[in-house]
Amino acid sequence: MMDKSDILFIKKIVHEAGTHAHASQMSDFGMKRKDDRTIVTEVDYQVQDYLLKMLRERFKDAAYIYEENFDRSSVRMDEHALNFIIDPIDGTAMYSMRLPIWCVSVGVFKGHSPLYGFVYSPASGLFFYNDDEQAYLNDKPVHADRDLKIDSETNIFYASEIHKTYRVSFPGKVRNLGSTALQAALIVDSGRNRALAFVGRSYLWDWAGAIPVILKAGGQLTYVDGSELDVKQIVLNNYYLPDFLIAYSSPSFAGLKEYFIKL
């Protein structure tokens, strides 16, 4: 479906989009609230428009799912084609505060099956992606450390909404960095950043860039109740995850689940 030149092309335009967003972050960009009261900036629209334009010119038969002004109720992923899932700035609230924890995220799926992911955080100097063979961080192969030792400096990253449903009881650090795709992608670099897991919910585009990278790097994805990831189920739920999803490097989900206590 895609060759190495296609992957290099997507890497290039994601890098260009991230570079533009990073250069614009300290400017007086326009910002407003959407109907759901979340923040969107003019740079979100600029990045999304650029990525859609460039991808549509090269992949004319693909389907496109994206965060801004996307009709979730009527558009479905094409089961027989490539689907590009775009979050132009994942972590817009952090971006709007001029903080570095945000990324440009693009996921490529064949039907509902994840193929390739691209998560670029220019302000943090991190670019995660994968090809058919392995996952990479800044062009170097990367693998989730499945034997990570848990101590007071081990990290679980989480989305802020989890505190309404679960209490996280964990002997290490529990942190919310503000960008779903970036926090999830950190799992593949677990040995260096001591990341045991990321747990979050939100929409498919928040996760889509990280999902293929995590799987290719040997990480795992399981809902907090133990059920497996089903992308078609998410699409039928208007692209919203039906439960909290955990990206993790630990080989034992049973042990990990014990840290999340339902309120």
Number of C-alpha atoms within 10 A of each C-alpha: 7 13 9 10 9 14 17 12 14 22 21 12 16 24 19 16 25 24 18 15 23 20 11 14 18 13 9 8 11 11 14 11 10 12 7 6 8 10 17 20 18 14 23 23 16 14 24 19 15 16 20 17 11 13 18 15 9 12 14 9 11 18 22 19 22 19 20 15 8 11 12 16 11 7 13 17 23 15 14 11 15 24 25 25 25 28 29 31 29 27 24 24 18 17 26 19 10 16 16 20 21 31 33 29 30 30 27 26 26 19 17 20 15 21 23 27 32 32 32 31 25 22 19 13 10 16 22 28 32 27 19 12 9 16 26 21 21 12 12 10 15 23 22 27 23 18 12 17 13 15 12 10 14 20 22 24 25 25 19 14 12 16 12 9 12 14 13 17 12 17 14 15 15 18 14 14 17 22 25 30 30 29 27 29 34 26 33 33 23 25 20 12 13 22 29 28 27 28 24 25 21 17 19 23 24 30 30 27 36 31 26 25 32 29 22 25 24 19 26 23 22 19 21 20 12 13 11 12 17 14 20 15 14 17 19 15 14 17 20 18 22 17 16 21 22 25 29 30 30 23 15 10 17 11 9 17 16 12 15 17 11 11 8
